[in-house]
Amino acid sequence: MAYMASLITNVNIKVYGKKGAKMTSIEDFMPEWDEEARQMKLEEPLQSLEDMKSVILGIADQQNKQVEGKRKRRPPNPQIRPGLPPKKYRKE
C-alpha cells in the first residue's frame, strides 16, 4: 500500500510538479510502529473530563439561550388585522 501511494505521488510530481521537486520514498507513507510514538498516545489526555464537560455544557447553555430568544413571539402589528386581506385586494 505504501509502495502504491509513493508511486502515484511520484508520477504526479513528475508530471505536474516543478523542476527539482523531491521525490517521495516508501517510508514517507508507512506508519510508525515504534514504542515511543505508541506511549505518547497512551499518556494522559491534555484536557480532563471535567474540562471537557464544562465546555460542552457551556455550548449547550448558549444554544438554549439562542433557542429561547427565537421562541419569544413578536408583538402583533396593530396595522395588520388578522383575517382580512389588504385593501387593494378586497372586494367591497
Helices and strands as residue ranges (DSSP letters): H 2-16, G 26-29, H 35-42, H 49-71, G 87-89
